[in-house]
Amino acid sequence: MNIKDKWNLKHTDRITKLKEPQPNPRLKKLASYFKEGGTALDIACGLGGNSLFLAGMNNQVEAIDISDVAINYVQEQAAKDNLSVQPRVTDLTDLDTLNWPNNPFDFIVMSYYLDRSLFPVVKNVLKDGGYFFMETYYQSPYSEEQGVSEQYKLKSNELLAEFGDWKVLYFEENEQEGWQSIFCQKR
């Protein structure tokens, strides 16, 4: 089964169990940093909880994911709520398809997706003074039961090392739940 089919199956299953897409709880707590009327990019948006949340704050959101099932769902939810979300199917492993001009986004969100080759892309397409939020699995002592391959988990403090030259406004590693989260501002 190819990766797109795998994610289409996962998202089809999630849609049947979902009442309403929810934003990441830590992103939601940091919402006061997101000015209204900005431009946002949600990388690997899944079912769009973060995208819809940011669009609900009057931001123009570009939501990208490999799953057309997820993208269709996000499109339906955005239309239903009259939100400014432009979802599109994108294979994030093909960096040539990510052809944004330099610095078009005020905010970038990446939640539970890890491809380290995207870090330079994030740094290039985020405006100076813009904000980046990322949360995903990391190699905590308790994270074996997550069912996620080690290659898709951050090392301890990896996001601090990668974005440490930016203004770090929030950072946390939750050992028990096995996630690492950063919210930082590009200088």
N, CA, C and O atoms as a DFTB+ gen file, in Angstrom:
748 C
 N C O
     1  1       0.852      -1.172       0.000
     2  2       0.000       0.000       0.000
     3  2       0.905       1.246       0.000
     4  3       1.836       1.346       0.799
     5  1       0.618       2.180      -0.898
     6  2       1.425       3.400      -0.924
     7  2       1.027       4.336       0.212
     8  3       0.006       4.140       0.871
     9  1       1.852       5.353       0.426
    10  2       1.666       6.241       1.575
    11  2       0.353       7.035       1.492
    12  3      -0.301       7.267       2.509
    13  1      -0.025       7.444       0.285
    14  2      -1.273       8.196       0.120
    15  2      -2.472       7.321       0.496
    16  3      -3.366       7.769       1.214
    17  1      -2.491       6.084       0.017
    18  2      -3.588       5.163       0.347
    19  2      -3.642       4.888       1.848
    20  3      -4.720       4.803       2.437
    21  1      -2.462       4.751       2.460
    22  2      -2.392       4.513       3.908
    23  2      -3.066       5.659       4.665
    24  3      -3.881       5.422       5.556
    25  1      -2.726       6.894       4.311
    26  2      -3.298       8.052       5.006
    27  2      -4.771       8.245       4.659
    28  3      -5.551       8.680       5.507
    29  1      -5.159       7.932       3.439
    30  2      -6.582       8.012       3.093
    31  2      -7.409       7.064       3.965
    32  3      -8.484       7.431       4.438
    33  1      -6.906       5.849       4.175
    34  2      -7.597       4.893       5.042
    35  2      -7.673       5.396       6.481
    36  3      -8.727       5.323       7.113
    37  1      -6.554       5.907       6.999
    38  2      -6.535       6.419       8.374
    39  2      -7.526       7.568       8.541
    40  3      -8.277       7.611       9.516
    41  1      -7.522       8.495       7.587
    42  2      -8.413       9.643       7.713
    43  2      -9.882       9.261       7.516
    44  3     -10.755       9.840       8.162
    45  1     -10.166       8.311       6.649
    46  2     -11.541       7.828       6.484
    47  2     -12.042       7.265       7.806
    48  3     -13.171       7.532       8.216
    49  1     -11.192       6.482       8.472
    50  2     -11.547       5.917       9.775
    51  2     -11.742       7.019      10.816
    52  3     -12.690       6.972      11.600
    53  1     -10.857       8.000      10.828
    54  2     -10.963       9.096      11.806
    55  2     -12.223       9.936      11.590
    56  3     -12.846      10.379      12.554
    57  1     -12.593      10.151      10.346
    58  2     -13.782      10.961      10.044
    59  2     -15.028      10.311      10.640
    60  3     -15.902      11.008      11.156
    61  1     -15.117       8.976      10.573
    62  2     -16.298       8.297      11.095
    63  2     -16.410       8.427      12.619
    64  3     -17.502       8.309      13.173
    65  1     -15.275       8.670      13.297
    66  2     -15.266       8.779      14.757
    67  2     -15.244      10.223      15.243
    68  3     -15.369      10.477      16.441
    69  1     -15.088      11.157      14.333
    70  2     -14.853      12.554      14.699
    71  2     -16.144      13.334      14.824
    72  3     -17.007      13.268      13.949
    73  1     -16.275      14.074      15.919
    74  2     -17.409      14.984      16.056
    75  2     -17.091      16.293      15.355
    76  3     -17.900      16.809      14.583
    77  1     -15.921      16.820      15.628
    78  2     -15.494      18.088      15.051
    79  2     -13.972      18.158      15.159
    80  3     -13.422      17.806      16.203
    81  1     -13.281      18.600      14.115
    82  2     -11.816      18.682      14.215
    83  2     -11.401      19.689      15.288
    84  3     -11.948      20.789      15.368
    85  1     -10.441      19.302      16.099
    86  2      -9.972      20.154      17.187
    87  2      -8.546      20.621      16.928
    88  3      -7.729      19.862      16.406
    89  1      -8.240      21.865      17.288
    90  2      -6.860      22.323      17.171
    91  2      -5.995      21.697      18.260
    92  3      -6.507      21.205      19.266
    93  1      -4.720      21.719      18.058
    94  2      -3.780      21.273      19.065
    95  2      -3.987      22.125      20.317
    96  3      -4.040      23.350      20.211
    97  1      -4.106      21.518      21.494
    98  2      -4.403      22.294      22.708
    99  2      -3.326      23.325      23.061
   100  3      -3.651      24.392      23.581
   101  1      -2.064      23.029      22.790
   102  2      -1.010      24.000      23.071
   103  2      -1.046      25.154      22.073
   104  3      -0.791      26.300      22.443
   105  1      -1.358      24.863      20.821
   106  2      -1.518      25.928      19.827
   107  2      -2.666      26.843      20.238
   108  3      -2.557      28.064      20.130
   109  1      -3.742      26.271      20.699
   110  2      -4.903      27.051      21.112
   111  2      -4.559      27.991      22.273
   112  3      -5.026      29.129      22.309
   113  1      -3.745      27.517      23.218
   114  2      -3.329      28.350      24.349
   115  2      -2.457      29.521      23.903
   116  3      -2.416      30.555      24.569
   117  1      -1.767      29.361      22.789
   118  2      -0.856      30.399      22.298
   119  2      -1.536      31.342      21.303
   120  3      -0.867      32.157      20.666
   121  1      -2.830      31.238      21.170
   122  2      -3.576      31.977      20.140
   123  2      -3.414      33.484      20.231
   124  3      -3.558      34.173      19.221
   125  1      -3.123      34.008      21.395
   126  2      -3.003      35.465      21.515
   127  2      -1.852      36.018      20.673
   128  3      -1.828      37.215      20.387
   129  1      -0.913      35.185      20.277
   130  2       0.189      35.626      19.420
   131  2      -0.225      35.772      17.953
   132  3       0.438      36.468      17.184
   133  1      -1.302      35.126      17.577
   134  2      -1.725      35.127      16.181
   135  2      -2.638      36.312      15.918
   136  3      -3.803      36.311      16.314
   137  1      -2.106      37.308      15.256
   138  2      -2.943      38.468      14.921
   139  2      -3.951      38.062      13.859
   140  3      -3.706      37.155      13.063
   141  1      -5.072      38.737      13.859
   142  2      -6.091      38.441      12.855
   143  2      -5.675      39.025      11.511
   144  3      -4.994      40.047      11.437
   145  1      -6.101      38.353      10.463
   146  2      -5.847      38.847       9.118
   147  2      -4.494      38.449       8.551
   148  3      -4.049      39.021       7.555
   149  1      -3.838      37.483       9.166
   150  2      -2.543      37.034       8.679
   151  2      -2.671      35.893       7.687
   152  3      -3.767      35.457       7.337
   153  1      -1.518      35.428       7.250
   154  2      -1.457      34.284       6.348
   155  2      -0.810      33.122       7.093
   156  3       0.203      33.293       7.772
   157  1      -1.402      31.948       6.959
   158  2      -0.911      30.789       7.694
   159  2      -0.764      29.593       6.765
   160  3      -1.480      29.455       5.773
   161  1       0.176      28.744       7.113
   162  2       0.407      27.490       6.408
   163  2       0.319      26.368       7.429
   164  3       1.014      26.390       8.445
   165  1      -0.536      25.386       7.159
   166  2      -0.653      24.204       8.002
   167  2      -0.095      23.026       7.215
   168  3      -0.722      22.526       6.281
   169  1       1.103      22.593       7.616
   170  2       1.817      21.512       6.930
   171  2       1.342      20.177       7.491
   172  3       1.319      19.981       8.706
   173  1       0.962      19.257       6.601
   174  2       0.416      17.953       6.997
   175  2      -0.799      18.181       7.884
   176  3      -0.844      17.737       9.031
   177  1      -1.768      18.874       7.337
   178  2      -2.917      19.388       8.092
   179  2      -3.866      18.315       8.599
   180  3      -4.658      18.577       9.505
   181  1      -3.806      17.121       8.043
   182  2      -4.746      16.090       8.479
   183  2      -6.176      16.562       8.284
   184  3      -6.518      17.088       7.225
   185  1      -7.011      16.380       9.294
   186  2      -8.424      16.744       9.176
   187  2      -8.693      18.210       9.498
   188  3      -9.848      18.620       9.611
   189  1      -7.635      18.997       9.646
   190  2      -7.767      20.449       9.621
   191  2      -8.117      21.150      10.912
   192  3      -8.534      22.308      10.867
   193  1      -7.973      20.520      12.051
   194  2      -8.286      21.191      13.308
   195  2      -7.526      22.493      13.470
   196  3      -8.106      23.512      13.846
   197  1      -6.218      22.466      13.185
   198  2      -5.409      23.686      13.303
   199  2      -5.763      24.695      12.218
   200  3      -5.835      25.894      12.488
   201  1      -5.981      24.227      11.009
   202  2      -6.327      25.120       9.895
   203  2      -7.629      25.856      10.156
   204  3      -7.710      27.072       9.979
   205  1      -8.635      25.125      10.572
   206  2      -9.942      25.723      10.822
   207  2      -9.896      26.683      12.010
   208  3     -10.571      27.713      12.010
   209  1      -9.103      26.343      13.011
   210  2      -8.928      27.219      14.160
   211  2      -8.303      28.551      13.729
   212  3      -8.800      29.617      14.091
   213  1      -7.222      28.486      12.961
   214  2      -6.547      29.714      12.514
   215  2      -7.442      30.524      11.577
   216  3      -7.471      31.752      11.650
   217  1      -8.167      29.840      10.702
   218  2      -9.086      30.540       9.794
   219  2     -10.222      31.184      10.572
   220  3     -10.720      32.240      10.182
   221  1     -10.636      30.560      11.667
   222  2     -11.675      31.126      12.519
   223  2     -11.244      32.419      13.185
   224  3     -12.078      33.173      13.688
   225  1      -9.939      32.679      13.188
   226  2      -9.404      33.936      13.707
   227  2      -9.173      34.933      12.564
   228  3      -8.372      35.859      12.688
   229  1      -9.882      34.730      11.459
   230  2      -9.810      35.612      10.276
   231  2      -8.460      35.618       9.590
   232  3      -8.030      36.640       9.056
   233  1      -7.795      34.478       9.605
   234  2      -6.543      34.332       8.862
   235  2      -6.808      33.572       7.572
   236  3      -7.728      32.758       7.496
   237  1      -5.999      33.842       6.566
   238  2      -6.053      33.090       5.317
   239  2      -5.093      31.917       5.461
   240  3      -3.893      32.103       5.666
   241  1      -5.632      30.716       5.353
   242  2      -4.854      29.520       5.647
   243  2      -4.688      28.668       4.399
   244  3      -5.647      28.402       3.675
   245  1      -3.460      28.247       4.164
   246  2      -3.179      27.233       3.153
   247  2      -2.921      25.938       3.911
   248  3      -2.005      25.863       4.730
   249  1      -3.728      24.925       3.638
   250  2      -3.642      23.640       4.330
   251  2      -3.198      22.579       3.338
   252  3      -3.830      22.390       2.299
   253  1      -2.110      21.885       3.658
   254  2      -1.581      20.887       2.722
   255  2      -1.442      19.540       3.416
   256  3      -1.096      19.451       4.595
   257  1      -1.724      18.490       2.640
   258  2      -1.632      17.125       3.137
   259  2      -1.587      16.189       1.937
   260  3      -2.050      16.545       0.854
   261  1      -1.038      15.007       2.123
   262  2      -0.972      14.034       1.031
   263  2      -2.313      13.344       0.790
   264  3      -2.550      12.803      -0.290
   265  1      -3.178      13.364       1.783
   266  2      -4.445      12.632       1.707
   267  2      -5.544      13.469       1.067
   268  3      -5.908      14.525       1.585
   269  1      -6.066      13.001      -0.049
   270  2      -7.187      13.720      -0.662
   271  2      -8.454      13.568       0.176
   272  3      -9.327      14.434       0.130
   273  1      -8.569      12.484       0.939
   274  2      -9.703      12.327       1.853
   275  2      -9.671      13.454       2.889
   276  3     -10.690      14.094       3.146
   277  1      -8.506      13.691       3.477
   278  2      -8.362      14.759       4.473
   279  2      -8.611      16.124       3.851
   280  3      -9.323      16.950       4.423
   281  1      -8.035      16.361       2.696
   282  2      -8.174      17.669       2.045
   283  2      -9.632      17.934       1.673
   284  3     -10.116      19.052       1.849
   285  1     -10.337      16.928       1.165
   286  2     -11.761      17.105       0.855
   287  2     -12.561      17.420       2.111
   288  3     -13.468      18.251       2.083
   289  1     -12.223      16.752       3.217
   290  2     -12.904      16.998       4.480
   291  2     -12.669      18.439       4.955
   292  3     -13.608      19.125       5.360
   293  1     -11.424      18.887       4.901
   294  2     -11.091      20.256       5.314
   295  2     -11.836      21.262       4.442
   296  3     -12.357      22.263       4.935
   297  1     -11.879      20.983       3.151
   298  2     -12.576      21.880       2.218
   299  2     -14.071      21.968       2.575
   300  3     -14.647      23.055       2.580
   301  1     -14.684      20.832       2.868
   302  2     -16.108      20.819       3.244
   303  2     -16.352      21.587       4.539
   304  3     -17.302      22.364       4.637
   305  1     -15.487      21.367       5.538
   306  2     -15.650      22.054       6.827
   307  2     -15.463      23.563       6.669
   308  3     -16.217      24.348       7.244
   309  1     -14.471      23.964       5.899
   310  2     -14.218      25.395       5.695
   311  2     -15.391      26.051       4.968
   312  3     -15.801      27.158       5.317
   313  1     -15.927      25.370       3.963
   314  2     -17.068      25.918       3.221
   315  2     -18.299      26.019       4.123
   316  3     -19.029      27.009       4.083
   317  1     -18.519      24.989       4.932
   318  2     -19.675      24.972       5.830
   319  2     -19.632      26.149       6.808
   320  3     -20.663      26.745       7.119
   321  1     -18.429      26.476       7.288
   322  2     -18.274      27.546       8.275
   323  2     -17.838      28.871       7.652
   324  3     -17.545      29.836       8.358
   325  1     -17.801      28.902       6.308
   326  2     -17.409      30.112       5.576
   327  2     -16.049      30.648       6.029
   328  3     -15.900      31.833       6.328
   329  1     -15.058      29.745       6.074
   330  2     -13.707      30.097       6.507
   331  2     -12.757      30.144       5.317
   332  3     -12.945      29.438       4.326
   333  1     -11.748      30.975       5.430
   334  2     -10.764      31.146       4.360
   335  2      -9.641      30.118       4.495
   336  3      -8.584      30.400       5.059
   337  1      -9.894      28.929       3.967
   338  2      -8.897      27.862       3.950
   339  2      -8.758      27.389       2.512
   340  3      -9.751      27.057       1.864
   341  1      -7.533      27.357       2.015
   342  2      -7.247      26.833       0.696
   343  2      -6.523      25.497       0.878
   344  3      -5.297      25.468       0.985
   345  1      -7.273      24.395       0.913
   346  2      -6.628      23.092       1.073
   347  2      -6.146      22.553      -0.267
   348  3      -6.782      22.755      -1.302
   349  1      -5.012      21.865      -0.226
   350  2      -4.550      21.221      -1.454
   351  2      -3.748      19.968      -1.143
   352  3      -3.001      19.900      -0.167
   353  1      -3.928      18.991      -2.002
   354  2      -3.191      17.740      -1.878
   355  2      -1.751      18.004      -2.289
   356  3      -1.483      18.504      -3.382
   357  1      -0.831      17.662      -1.399
   358  2       0.592      17.905      -1.646
   359  2       1.406      16.764      -1.063
   360  3       1.203      16.366       0.084
   361  1       2.321      16.244      -1.854
   362  2       3.257      15.232      -1.367
   363  2       4.448      15.976      -0.772
   364  3       5.274      16.515      -1.508
   365  1       4.541      16.008       0.536
   366  2       5.586      16.771       1.214
   367  2       6.978      16.177       1.034
   368  3       7.976      16.818       1.366
   369  1       7.049      14.959       0.510
   370  2       8.369      14.381       0.254
   371  2       8.949      14.875      -1.064
   372  3      10.123      14.643      -1.350
   373  1       8.138      15.554      -1.867
   374  2       8.597      16.120      -3.134
   375  2       8.760      17.634      -2.951
   376  3       7.838      18.406      -3.214
   377  1       9.943      18.037      -2.499
   378  2      10.179      19.446      -2.171
   379  2      10.030      20.368      -3.371
   380  3       9.809      21.567      -3.200
   381  1      10.146      19.831      -4.583
   382  2       9.990      20.664      -5.784
   383  2       8.559      21.187      -5.939
   384  3       8.336      22.191      -6.617
   385  1       7.593      20.513      -5.315
   386  2       6.204      20.978      -5.423
   387  2       5.905      22.109      -4.439
   388  3       4.860      22.754      -4.528
   389  1       6.821      22.345      -3.505
   390  2       6.622      23.379      -2.496
   391  2       7.266      24.682      -2.966
   392  3       8.278      25.125      -2.423
   393  1       6.670      25.271      -3.963
   394  2       7.299      26.419      -4.626
   395  2       6.649      27.745      -4.229
   396  3       6.118      28.463      -5.076
   397  1       6.695      28.059      -2.937
   398  2       6.180      29.337      -2.470
   399  2       7.242      30.406      -2.680
   400  3       8.435      30.106      -2.702
   401  1       6.812      31.639      -2.834
   402  2       7.809      32.720      -2.846
   403  2       8.411      32.850      -1.445
   404  3       7.873      32.299      -0.485
   405  1       9.502      33.561      -1.329
   406  2      10.117      33.755      -0.019
   407  2       9.195      34.561       0.896
   408  3       8.590      35.547       0.476
   409  1       9.101      34.129       2.132
   410  2       8.430      34.841       3.219
   411  2       6.952      35.185       3.021
   412  3       6.560      36.300       3.364
   413  1       6.113      34.297       2.491
   414  2       4.716      34.685       2.331
   415  2       3.833      34.466       3.565
   416  3       2.705      34.957       3.595
   417  1       4.319      33.739       4.591
   418  2       3.441      33.339       5.694
   419  2       3.785      34.037       7.007
   420  3       4.953      34.228       7.344
   421  1       2.727      34.415       7.740
   422  2       2.874      34.981       9.079
   423  2       2.989      33.884      10.132
   424  3       3.639      34.070      11.161
   425  1       2.357      32.741       9.874
   426  2       2.348      31.626      10.821
   427  2       2.527      30.324      10.041
   428  3       2.006      30.162       8.937
   429  1       3.268      29.412      10.638
   430  2       3.369      28.059      10.083
   431  2       3.151      27.084      11.230
   432  3       3.706      27.239      12.318
   433  1       2.335      26.083      10.961
   434  2       2.005      25.049      11.943
   435  2       2.331      23.687      11.341
   436  3       1.995      23.411      10.189
   437  1       2.983      22.846      12.124
   438  2       3.238      21.465      11.706
   439  2       3.013      20.592      12.944
   440  3       3.733      20.698      13.938
   441  1       2.020      19.748      12.861
   442  2       1.615      18.966      14.012
   443  2       1.605      17.481      13.677
   444  3       0.895      17.041      12.772
   445  1       2.392      16.724      14.409
   446  2       2.481      15.270      14.278
   447  2       2.852      14.812      12.869
   448  3       2.261      13.893      12.302
   449  1       3.847      15.490      12.341
   450  2       4.485      15.101      11.086
   451  2       5.936      15.515      11.218
   452  3       6.233      16.631      11.644
   453  1       6.836      14.623      10.857
   454  2       8.255      14.949      10.939
   455  2       8.958      14.574       9.653
   456  3       9.035      13.402       9.283
   457  1       9.465      15.580       8.983
   458  2      10.375      15.426       7.860
   459  2      11.379      16.562       8.013
   460  3      11.088      17.717       7.702
   461  1      12.551      16.215       8.492
   462  2      13.561      17.232       8.799
   463  2      13.959      18.062       7.588
   464  3      14.439      19.184       7.746
   465  1      13.770      17.537       6.391
   466  2      14.115      18.310       5.192
   467  2      13.174      19.506       5.009
   468  3      13.450      20.386       4.194
   469  1      12.068      19.548       5.757
   470  2      11.147      20.691       5.687
   471  2      11.593      21.860       6.564
   472  3      11.080      22.968       6.404
   473  1      12.532      21.646       7.483
   474  2      12.972      22.745       8.347
   475  2      13.518      23.931       7.542
   476  3      13.157      25.070       7.839
   477  1      14.373      23.711       6.538
   478  2      14.831      24.858       5.735
   479  2      13.687      25.524       4.961
   480  3      13.707      26.737       4.752
   481  1      12.702      24.747       4.541
   482  2      11.531      25.307       3.845
   483  2      10.787      26.242       4.792
   484  3      10.440      27.362       4.417
   485  1      10.541      25.782       6.023
   486  2       9.859      26.600       7.029
   487  2      10.619      27.904       7.236
   488  3      10.024      28.982       7.266
   489  1      11.925      27.798       7.379
   490  2      12.748      28.987       7.628
   491  2      12.709      29.958       6.460
   492  3      12.851      31.165       6.653
   493  1      12.520      29.452       5.266
   494  2      12.509      30.290       4.076
   495  2      11.155      30.959       3.822
   496  3      11.105      32.100       3.361
   497  1      10.069      30.261       4.116
   498  2       8.755      30.798       3.732
   499  2       8.042      31.537       4.867
   500  3       6.957      32.082       4.664
   501  1       8.641      31.559       6.051
   502  2       8.056      32.318       7.150
   503  2       8.603      33.744       7.125
   504  3       9.807      33.956       6.976
   505  1       7.712      34.708       7.269
   506  2       8.125      36.116       7.298
   507  2       8.993      36.387       8.525
   508  3       8.862      35.714       9.547
   509  1       9.878      37.376       8.415
   510  2      10.598      37.839       9.601
   511  2       9.571      38.321      10.613
   512  3       8.653      39.064      10.266
   513  1       9.722      37.903      11.852
   514  2       8.740      38.237      12.883
   515  2       7.575      37.270      12.933
   516  3       6.719      37.376      13.812
   517  1       7.530      36.310      11.984
   518  2       6.459      35.322      11.950
   519  2       6.660      34.237      12.989
   520  3       7.733      34.115      13.580
   521  1       5.614      33.449      13.205
   522  2       5.605      32.436      14.255
   523  2       5.535      31.023      13.673
   524  3       4.866      30.773      12.670
   525  1       6.246      30.112      14.334
   526  2       6.251      28.704      13.956
   527  2       5.862      27.867      15.172
   528  3       6.435      28.010      16.253
   529  1       4.881      26.996      14.975
   530  2       4.472      26.044      16.007
   531  2       4.667      24.647      15.453
   532  3       4.221      24.338      14.347
   533  1       5.335      23.804      16.227
   534  2       5.484      22.403      15.836
   535  2       5.355      21.537      17.067
   536  3       5.868      21.847      18.142
   537  1       4.644      20.427      16.866
   538  2       4.561      19.408      17.914
   539  2       4.529      18.056      17.232
   540  3       3.791      17.847      16.270
   541  1       5.340      17.142      17.744
   542  2       5.313      15.778      17.243
   543  2       5.947      14.850      18.272
   544  3       6.379      15.284      19.340
   545  1       5.994      13.584      17.935
   546  2       6.553      12.587      18.823
   547  2       8.049      12.799      19.011
   548  3       8.735      13.301      18.121
   549  1       8.536      12.414      20.168
   550  2       9.983      12.398      20.371
   551  2      10.371      11.132      21.117
   552  3       9.522      10.434      21.671
   553  1      11.655      10.854      21.121
   554  2      12.186       9.610      21.665
   555  2      12.274       9.679      23.189
   556  3      13.365       9.762      23.754
   557  1      11.131       9.646      23.835
   558  2      11.114       9.651      25.300
   559  2      11.258       8.212      25.791
   560  3      11.016       7.263      25.046
   561  1      11.651       8.066      27.038
   562  2      11.798       6.709      27.574
   563  2      10.483       5.930      27.612
   564  3      10.491       4.704      27.728
   565  1       9.356       6.634      27.516
   566  2       8.048       5.990      27.643
   567  2       7.299       5.870      26.306
   568  3       6.122       5.509      26.291
   569  1       7.957       6.162      25.213
   570  2       7.226       6.315      23.954
   571  2       7.160       5.065      23.077
   572  3       6.723       5.153      21.929
   573  1       7.575       3.923      23.575
   574  2       7.551       2.711      22.749
   575  2       6.140       2.311      22.327
   576  3       5.943       1.768      21.240
   577  1       5.168       2.577      23.180
   578  2       3.799       2.139      22.892
   579  2       3.087       3.019      21.864
   580  3       1.925       2.759      21.555
   581  1       3.730       4.032      21.334
   582  2       3.092       4.918      20.352
   583  2       2.910       4.256      18.992
   584  3       2.043       4.661      18.217
   585  1       3.705       3.258      18.700
   586  2       3.605       2.604      17.405
   587  2       4.179       3.450      16.276
   588  3       3.786       3.295      15.120
   589  1       5.105       4.341      16.605
   590  2       5.722       5.227      15.617
   591  2       7.197       4.859      15.512
   592  3       7.879       4.699      16.525
   593  1       7.681       4.726      14.291
   594  2       9.077       4.387      14.061
   595  2       9.989       5.482      14.620
   596  3       9.643       6.663      14.588
   597  1      11.138       5.086      15.125
   598  2      12.093       6.034      15.708
   599  2      12.519       7.118      14.709
   600  3      12.826       8.238      15.115
   601  1      12.542       6.802      13.420
   602  2      12.946       7.803      12.429
   603  2      11.961       8.960      12.342
   604  3      12.300      10.028      11.833
   605  1      10.732       8.752      12.841
   606  2       9.714       9.801      12.830
   607  2       9.528      10.430      14.208
   608  3       8.494      11.037      14.491
   609  1      10.535      10.278      15.054
   610  2      10.509      10.877      16.383
   611  2      11.712      11.804      16.536
   612  3      12.818      11.490      16.096
   613  1      11.477      12.930      17.156
   614  2      12.552      13.869      17.441
   615  2      13.442      13.334      18.551
   616  3      13.005      12.549      19.392
   617  1      14.692      13.767      18.542
   618  2      15.579      13.510      19.662
   619  2      15.271      14.544      20.746
   620  3      14.688      15.591      20.464
   621  1      15.654      14.256      21.947
   622  2      15.425      15.193      23.042
   623  2      16.036      16.555      22.700
   624  3      17.191      16.634      22.284
   625  1      15.267      17.609      22.876
   626  2      15.678      19.001      22.621
   627  2      16.021      19.306      21.158
   628  3      16.632      20.335      20.870
   629  1      15.639      18.431      20.247
   630  2      15.998      18.634      18.837
   631  2      15.409      19.923      18.270
   632  3      16.088      20.634      17.528
   633  1      14.163      20.233      18.605
   634  2      13.567      21.466      18.077
   635  2      14.251      22.703      18.644
   636  3      14.372      23.713      17.950
   637  1      14.700      22.638      19.892
   638  2      15.474      23.752      20.456
   639  2      16.774      23.938      19.701
   640  3      17.176      25.067      19.420
   641  1      17.429      22.847      19.374
   642  2      18.685      22.939      18.626
   643  2      18.445      23.499      17.225
   644  3      19.239      24.304      16.737
   645  1      17.368      23.085      16.583
   646  2      17.077      23.509      15.207
   647  2      16.627      24.964      15.132
   648  3      17.002      25.681      14.205
   649  1      15.830      25.403      16.095
   650  2      15.254      26.749      16.040
   651  2      15.737      27.636      17.191
   652  3      15.106      28.649      17.496
   653  1      16.830      27.271      17.821
   654  2      17.349      28.004      18.964
   655  2      17.813      29.417      18.664
   656  3      17.908      30.242      19.572
   657  1      18.104      29.712      17.394
   658  2      18.512      31.077      17.041
   659  2      17.282      31.983      16.853
   660  3      17.438      33.186      16.642
   661  1      16.083      31.433      16.924
   662  2      14.850      32.212      16.900
   663  2      14.457      32.521      18.342
   664  3      15.040      31.974      19.278
   665  1      13.493      33.376      18.516
   666  2      12.987      33.687      19.851
   667  2      12.029      32.563      20.261
   668  3      10.929      32.451      19.718
   669  1      12.450      31.738      21.214
   670  2      11.636      30.613      21.666
   671  2      10.685      31.114      22.745
   672  3      11.115      31.555      23.811
   673  1       9.390      31.041      22.459
   674  2       8.359      31.524      23.369
   675  2       7.762      30.400      24.215
   676  3       7.211      30.641      25.289
   677  1       7.878      29.181      23.720
   678  2       7.340      28.032      24.438
   679  2       8.075      26.798      23.941
   680  3       8.286      26.632      22.739
   681  1       8.463      25.937      24.871
   682  2       9.055      24.654      24.528
   683  2       8.689      23.674      25.633
   684  3       8.728      24.008      26.817
   685  1       8.334      22.464      25.227
   686  2       8.036      21.420      26.209
   687  2       8.307      20.056      25.611
   688  3       8.019      19.797      24.443
   689  1       8.869      19.188      26.440
   690  2       8.951      17.766      26.132
   691  2       8.122      17.050      27.189
   692  3       8.397      17.157      28.384
   693  1       7.127      16.336      26.750
   694  2       6.295      15.592      27.672
   695  2       6.736      14.136      27.609
   696  3       6.365      13.402      26.693
   697  1       7.525      13.732      28.586
   698  2       8.067      12.370      28.595
   699  2       6.976      11.313      28.655
   700  3       7.032      10.320      27.930
   701  1       5.994      11.519      29.506
   702  2       4.944      10.516      29.691
   703  2       4.151      10.272      28.416
   704  3       3.851       9.128      28.077
   705  1       3.810      11.354      27.705
   706  2       3.024      11.220      26.480
   707  2       3.896      11.126      25.233
   708  3       3.407      10.770      24.161
   709  1       5.178      11.440      25.364
   710  2       6.123      11.265      24.269
   711  2       6.019      12.281      23.154
   712  3       6.217      11.931      21.991
   713  1       5.712      13.542      23.475
   714  2       5.690      14.581      22.454
   715  2       6.593      15.732      22.844
   716  3       6.873      15.971      24.019
   717  1       7.041      16.438      21.811
   718  2       7.872      17.630      21.967
   719  2       7.183      18.756      21.204
   720  3       6.666      18.547      20.107
   721  1       7.180      19.942      21.788
   722  2       6.458      21.058      21.199
   723  2       7.303      22.323      21.292
   724  3       7.973      22.568      22.295
   725  1       7.258      23.122      20.228
   726  2       7.958      24.406      20.240
   727  2       7.071      25.465      19.587
   728  3       6.335      25.188      18.640
   729  1       7.161      26.655      20.107
   730  2       6.519      27.830      19.496
   731  2       7.578      28.921      19.518
   732  3       8.061      29.316      20.580
   733  1       7.932      29.402      18.333
   734  2       9.021      30.364      18.257
   735  2       8.747      31.417      17.197
   736  3       7.889      31.247      16.330
   737  1       9.498      32.512      17.288
   738  2       9.333      33.632      16.379
   739  2      10.625      33.821      15.604
   740  3      11.714      33.851      16.179
   741  1      10.490      33.950      14.295
   742  2      11.645      34.166      13.432
   743  2      12.165      35.582      13.633
   744  3      11.399      36.546      13.610
   745  1      13.448      35.696      13.825
   746  2      14.067      37.020      14.011
   747  2      14.505      37.592      12.691
   748  3      15.047      38.696      12.645
